[in-house]
Amino acid sequence: MQGKYPNLLELINSNNRAKRYFNSLPDYVRQQIYSRSSGVNSFESLRDYAENLLRGDD
């Protein structure tokens, strides 16, 4: 299912693709995303936020 969810927990509990992606991220990225979980409400927002955080690793 594509779409928006109320928050990160609903997203990863309802969307297997988002759950797999979230679980594949480094711990520090997951922690940062979790700290702003109310703003992460779709797979796209999850991916965008994670990519922004990972860009700092270059």
CNS distance restraints for C-alpha pairs under 8 A (distance, minus, plus):
assign (resid   1 and name CA) (resid  15 and name CA) 6.72 0.50 0.50
assign (resid   2 and name CA) (resid  42 and name CA) 7.56 0.50 0.50
assign (resid   2 and name CA) (resid  43 and name CA) 7.62 0.50 0.50
assign (resid   3 and name CA) (resid  42 and name CA) 5.97 0.50 0.50
assign (resid   3 and name CA) (resid  43 and name CA) 7.86 0.50 0.50
assign (resid   4 and name CA) (resid  11 and name CA) 7.69 0.50 0.50
assign (resid   4 and name CA) (resid  41 and name CA) 5.17 0.50 0.50
assign (resid   4 and name CA) (resid  42 and name CA) 4.78 0.50 0.50
assign (resid   5 and name CA) (resid  10 and name CA) 6.01 0.50 0.50
assign (resid   5 and name CA) (resid  11 and name CA) 5.55 0.50 0.50
assign (resid   5 and name CA) (resid  41 and name CA) 4.76 0.50 0.50
assign (resid   5 and name CA) (resid  42 and name CA) 6.22 0.50 0.50
assign (resid   6 and name CA) (resid  10 and name CA) 6.38 0.50 0.50
assign (resid   6 and name CA) (resid  11 and name CA) 7.60 0.50 0.50
assign (resid   6 and name CA) (resid  38 and name CA) 7.07 0.50 0.50
assign (resid   6 and name CA) (resid  41 and name CA) 5.91 0.50 0.50
assign (resid   7 and name CA) (resid  11 and name CA) 6.28 0.50 0.50
assign (resid   7 and name CA) (resid  37 and name CA) 5.70 0.50 0.50
assign (resid   7 and name CA) (resid  38 and name CA) 4.61 0.50 0.50
assign (resid   7 and name CA) (resid  39 and name CA) 6.63 0.50 0.50
assign (resid   7 and name CA) (resid  40 and name CA) 5.78 0.50 0.50
assign (resid   7 and name CA) (resid  41 and name CA) 4.87 0.50 0.50
assign (resid   8 and name CA) (resid  12 and name CA) 6.18 0.50 0.50
assign (resid   8 and name CA) (resid  34 and name CA) 7.22 0.50 0.50
assign (resid   8 and name CA) (resid  37 and name CA) 4.84 0.50 0.50
assign (resid   8 and name CA) (resid  38 and name CA) 6.37 0.50 0.50
assign (resid   8 and name CA) (resid  39 and name CA) 7.67 0.50 0.50
assign (resid   8 and name CA) (resid  40 and name CA) 5.26 0.50 0.50
assign (resid   8 and name CA) (resid  41 and name CA) 5.65 0.50 0.50
assign (resid   8 and name CA) (resid  42 and name CA) 7.88 0.50 0.50
assign (resid   9 and name CA) (resid  13 and name CA) 5.98 0.50 0.50
assign (resid   9 and name CA) (resid  37 and name CA) 7.39 0.50 0.50
assign (resid  10 and name CA) (resid  14 and name CA) 5.91 0.50 0.50
assign (resid  11 and name CA) (resid  15 and name CA) 5.67 0.50 0.50
assign (resid  11 and name CA) (resid  18 and name CA) 6.85 0.50 0.50
assign (resid  11 and name CA) (resid  19 and name CA) 7.65 0.50 0.50
assign (resid  11 and name CA) (resid  41 and name CA) 6.23 0.50 0.50
assign (resid  11 and name CA) (resid  42 and name CA) 6.50 0.50 0.50
assign (resid  11 and name CA) (resid  43 and name CA) 7.54 0.50 0.50
assign (resid  12 and name CA) (resid  16 and name CA) 6.61 0.50 0.50
assign (resid  12 and name CA) (resid  18 and name CA) 5.45 0.50 0.50
assign (resid  12 and name CA) (resid  19 and name CA) 4.41 0.50 0.50
assign (resid  12 and name CA) (resid  22 and name CA) 7.62 0.50 0.50
assign (resid  13 and name CA) (resid  19 and name CA) 6.95 0.50 0.50
assign (resid  15 and name CA) (resid  19 and name CA) 6.24 0.50 0.50
assign (resid  16 and name CA) (resid  20 and name CA) 6.09 0.50 0.50
assign (resid  17 and name CA) (resid  21 and name CA) 6.18 0.50 0.50
assign (resid  17 and name CA) (resid  43 and name CA) 7.82 0.50 0.50
assign (resid  18 and name CA) (resid  22 and name CA) 5.96 0.50 0.50
assign (resid  18 and name CA) (resid  43 and name CA) 5.54 0.50 0.50
assign (resid  18 and name CA) (resid  46 and name CA) 7.59 0.50 0.50
assign (resid  19 and name CA) (resid  23 and name CA) 6.05 0.50 0.50
assign (resid  20 and name CA) (resid  24 and name CA) 6.18 0.50 0.50
assign (resid  21 and name CA) (resid  25 and name CA) 6.70 0.50 0.50
assign (resid  22 and name CA) (resid  30 and name CA) 6.77 0.50 0.50
assign (resid  22 and name CA) (resid  46 and name CA) 7.80 0.50 0.50
assign (resid  23 and name CA) (resid  30 and name CA) 7.79 0.50 0.50
assign (resid  25 and name CA) (resid  29 and name CA) 6.27 0.50 0.50
assign (resid  25 and name CA) (resid  30 and name CA) 6.26 0.50 0.50
assign (resid  25 and name CA) (resid  50 and name CA) 7.86 0.50 0.50
assign (resid  26 and name CA) (resid  30 and name CA) 6.40 0.50 0.50
assign (resid  27 and name CA) (resid  31 and name CA) 6.16 0.50 0.50
assign (resid  28 and name CA) (resid  32 and name CA) 6.26 0.50 0.50
assign (resid  29 and name CA) (resid  33 and name CA) 6.18 0.50 0.50
assign (resid  29 and name CA) (resid  50 and name CA) 6.53 0.50 0.50
assign (resid  29 and name CA) (resid  53 and name CA) 6.56 0.50 0.50
assign (resid  29 and name CA) (resid  54 and name CA) 7.44 0.50 0.50
assign (resid  30 and name CA) (resid  34 and name CA) 5.91 0.50 0.50
assign (resid  31 and name CA) (resid  35 and name CA) 6.15 0.50 0.50
assign (resid  32 and name CA) (resid  36 and name CA) 6.84 0.50 0.50
assign (resid  33 and name CA) (resid  37 and name CA) 6.00 0.50 0.50
assign (resid  33 and name CA) (resid  40 and name CA) 7.54 0.50 0.50
assign (resid  33 and name CA) (resid  46 and name CA) 7.75 0.50 0.50
assign (resid  33 and name CA) (resid  49 and name CA) 7.23 0.50 0.50
assign (resid  33 and name CA) (resid  50 and name CA) 7.27 0.50 0.50
assign (resid  36 and name CA) (resid  40 and name CA) 6.94 0.50 0.50
assign (resid  37 and name CA) (resid  41 and name CA) 7.76 0.50 0.50
assign (resid  40 and name CA) (resid  45 and name CA) 5.59 0.50 0.50
assign (resid  40 and name CA) (resid  46 and name CA) 5.65 0.50 0.50
assign (resid  41 and name CA) (resid  45 and name CA) 6.48 0.50 0.50
assign (resid  41 and name CA) (resid  46 and name CA) 7.30 0.50 0.50
assign (resid  42 and name CA) (resid  46 and name CA) 6.22 0.50 0.50
assign (resid  43 and name CA) (resid  47 and name CA) 6.09 0.50 0.50
assign (resid  44 and name CA) (resid  48 and name CA) 6.01 0.50 0.50
assign (resid  45 and name CA) (resid  49 and name CA) 6.00 0.50 0.50
assign (resid  46 and name CA) (resid  50 and name CA) 6.11 0.50 0.50
assign (resid  47 and name CA) (resid  51 and name CA) 6.02 0.50 0.50
assign (resid  48 and name CA) (resid  52 and name CA) 6.21 0.50 0.50
assign (resid  49 and name CA) (resid  53 and name CA) 6.37 0.50 0.50
assign (resid  50 and name CA) (resid  54 and name CA) 6.08 0.50 0.50
assign (resid  51 and name CA) (resid  55 and name CA) 5.98 0.50 0.50
assign (resid  52 and name CA) (resid  56 and name CA) 7.21 0.50 0.50
assign (resid  53 and name CA) (resid  57 and name CA) 7.72 0.50 0.50
assign (resid  54 and name CA) (resid  58 and name CA) 7.60 0.50 0.50
